Amino acid sequence: MEQERLGLLFGVFAGILLFLDALITLIAGLATLVTRGYPTHLLVDATSRLILAVVLGLLFVFFSAIAARRQGDFTLAGGVILVVLAIGTWYVLGLHLFEALAGLFGLIAGILFILARR
């Protein structure tokens, strides 16, 4: 029971870190756009990183909540999905500070849910 709570905490914290990364990307992109103008390809890159960070953050929160609230196979499936999301976060968003920490916390949450099922 304690592992599920701890997994939920780590999963939600991973989502919060990705939301914070999206907010910082938005503020930095808008500041650069206003002050110097922004080339189109960089604007598309920043926008896609922002959308991906928000979507991945929502997925971390959703699957950690599902895995923590349900028992049985939902806990195991949620843990496996969180591990895959963590690896996908590192692959898609890179290893910047908030993305790397969010992936690490998501990986820890997934492992905790997998171990809770045993």
Secondary structure by P-SEA (a helix, b strand, c coil): caaaaaaaaaaaaaaaaaaaaaaaaaaaaaaaaacccccaaaaaaaaaaaaaaaaaaaaaaaaaaaaaacccaaaaaaaaaaaaaaaaaaaaccccaaaaaaaaaaaaaaaaaaaaac
